[in-house]
Amino acid sequence: MPKKKQEEQSGGAPEWMVTFSDAMTLLMVFFILLFSMSTIDEKKEAQLTTAFNDIFNGGGTNPISNQGVGDDIFMNDEGTDIAEQENPIHETLLETLKDVIYNKGLQDFISVERVERGVSVVLVDSLLFQSGRSDLKMESKEVLLDIASVLNEIDNQIIIEGHTDNLPINTYMFASNWELSTARALVVTRFLVEHAGVKPTRISAQGYGEFKPIVLNDTPENKARNRRVNILILNKSEGWWNYGERREKV
């Protein structure tokens, strides 16, 4: 009799299948509820459907890289491509900053260029600081005020970057070039916030020491070029631009 009962129990699907089926049913109901409560963008839904149909039908279309699905990653609230918006802004910004530099006769000390992340204003350290020090020269403050007047016309995020050459430093104030470059970046940042009206929510400071040279440190002239402070005006598509104002709106 026990043997017959054991044979009856061994027939059909295993008992765990019942529990597994129940779990799958609950998950399906859960996702259906989520779907029913969500807001669907019909345009994106159609694009995704088309893209995945192409894949499963052998078309080989990539839904990520193909035109359509990811195109509005860098769209603003009005649906305008941020990259297209920034081109004229960059050109105007470049020309305005160049005019400021030219009118001050500082072409040998300051350069402006468009870079991948935005617009970079490069100031050689001798314009701002005495050798081995981080307190601003008096004459440099007027230059920073003029640059800040341009920065205050836009709302992009700004990074102040400090750089040095590869000559080691070890003083009671600065144990290495990291400390010196960071202190200089912070001094410029603090001046722009406290004396030039730049919002503290849109500016930060970074020090790189000697580890991001623009040329080899093989001549005195090249070392002088590497000792610099960059004012990097970020593209709005960098992602954290205007973060403080965005957070207030949420």
N, C-alpha and C positions, 0 to 999 in steps of 0.2 A: 504493500500500500504506500509507504513512504516513497518508494522508487517511482510509482506512477505519478504521485503528486509532484515530484521533482521534475519529471518529464513534461507535465502540464505547464509548470512555471517557466520552463526553458523555451517554450514556443512563443512566436511573435516578437515584437520590438522590445528592446531593453527598457526597464523602468525609467532610466534617466532621460529617455527621449521625451517622455511626457512633460517632465520639468523643463527641459530645454525648449520644447515647443511653446509652452506657456510663456517662458521668458521672451522668446522671439516675438510672440504675439503682443506682449506688453510693450516691448520696444517699438514695434511698428505703430501701435496706437499712440505712443508718446510722440513719435516723430510726425505723425499725422496731425496731432494737436498743435505741435510747434508750427508746422507748415500752415495750418489754418489760421493761426493767430498772427503770422508774420505779414509784413507788407512786401508785396512782390513788385519789382521793377519789370514791367512787361518787356521793355526793350532788352534788358540784360538777360531775362529768361529766354527770350527768343534767340539771342546770340549764343547763349550757352547751349541751348537745345541743338542749334545748327552745328555748333562746333563739335559736340559729342556725337551727334549723328554722323558727321564726317569721319570721326575716328572709328566708330563701330562699324561703319559701312566700308571701311578700307580706304578712305580718302587721305588719311594720315595728317589731317590738319591739327596743328597745335593750338589749343584754346587759349594758351597763355600768351604766346608770341604773335598769334594771328591778329589782324586788324579787328578791333571791335570790343572784345571782352575786357581787356585791360587798358583801353585807351584813355579812360577818364580818371586814372589814378592821380594824375596831376592836374585835375580840373579844379577851378575855384567854385564858389557857391553859385555863380552865374553860369557855370558850364563852359567857361572860356579856358583854353589851354594856357596854363601858367607859363610854360616855356615861351609861347608866342607873346604873352603879355610882357615878359621880362626883357626881351630883346630891345625894344625902344627905351625901356627904363634904364637898362645898362648903358646904352649909348649916351643918353642924356646925362647919366651919373658920371660916366667917364669924361665927357666933355666939360662938365661943370667943375669936377675936381682938377682937371688939367688946367683950366682957366685960373683956379685959385693958386695952383703951384706956379704957373707962369707969371701971374701978377706979383707974386712974392719973390720971384727970381730964385726959386728953390729947385730948379730942374736937376741940379747935381745932387740933391739930398733926398728928393721924394720922387717916386715913380708910381704910376697907376696902370694897372693892366687888368684885362678880363681873364679870369681863370675858370676852371671847371665848376667850382663851387660858388662863384659869384664875381665880385670885383675886389681886387686887392690893392691897398695903398701901402707902399713899402717906404718906411722912413729909416734912413741910416742912423745908427745909434749916436753918432757925434752931433747930430742936430738936436737930440733930446737930452743926452746925459754926458757927464764927465766919465772918463775911463774908470771902469770898476765900480761905478756908483749907480744908484737907482733914483736919485732925486732929480726932478725935471729942471733943466736950465730955464732961466726966466724968459729968454727969447723964444723958447719952444712953445710956451703956453699960448701965445698969440696964434701960432700956426695951428695948434690943435683946436683952438676956438673956431678958426676959419673952416677947418675940415668938419667940425661938429655942426656948423651951420648948414652944411650940405647933408650930413647924416640925419639931421632932424627933419628934413623934408620927406623922408621915406620911413617905412616902418619895418624894414628887414632886420633880422637878427644880425648882430655884430660880434665877431671874436677878435680880441686883441692878442696877438701872438708875439712872444718874446724869443729872440734867437741870439746866439753868441758865436764867436769863432771857437777854435779848438784849443786855445791857450788856457791852461788850467788856472783856476782861481781858488784861493783858500784863505779867506780873511775872517775876522771876528764876526762880520755881517753875512758873508756868503761862503758856505762850505764848498760849493761847486758852481759850475755854470748853470745848473738847473735852478738853484736858488736865485742867482742873479737875473736870469731871463724871466723867471716867474715874477720876481719883485718888480722888474721894469714893466711887464705887462699889466700888473696890478696897479701900478702908479698911474699909467696912462688911462686905464679903465676908471679908476677913482676920479681922476681929473675930469674926464668926459662926463661922468655922472654928476659930480658935485659942483662943477663950475661951468659946464657947457650944456646942461639941460638934457642929456641923453638919458632915456628911461633905464633904470637898472634892470627891468624885466627883459630887456632886449640886448644886453651886452654881457660878455663873459671874458675871462682872461685865461691864457694858457702859456706855459713856459716850456720850451723844447731844448734849452741848453745849446750844445754844439751839434745836435744830432739830426738837424734838418738843414744842412748848408745848401745854398743855391749854386755855389761854385766850390772848387777844391780850395782847401786852406793851405795853398802852396806858395803864396806871395803876400806881402803886406796889403796890396790892393784887394786881393780876393778875401783876405781876412776881414778887411773893412766892409766889404759887401755883405759878408755873412753876419756881421754884427748889426742887427736891424730889429725893428718892430713893425709887424704887419697889422694893418687894420683890414680885416677880412669882412666884407659885406656879403652876407650869404644870400643865395637864391632863395626865394620863398618856397621852392619845391624841396628845400633841404629837410622840411618836415616839422621843425620845432620853431619856425618863425612865428613871431607875434604870439608866443605861447600864453603869456599872461592874459592878453586880451581875449584869446580864444577860450581860455578856461573860465573867464568871467561870464561869457555868453552861454555856457553850457547850463 
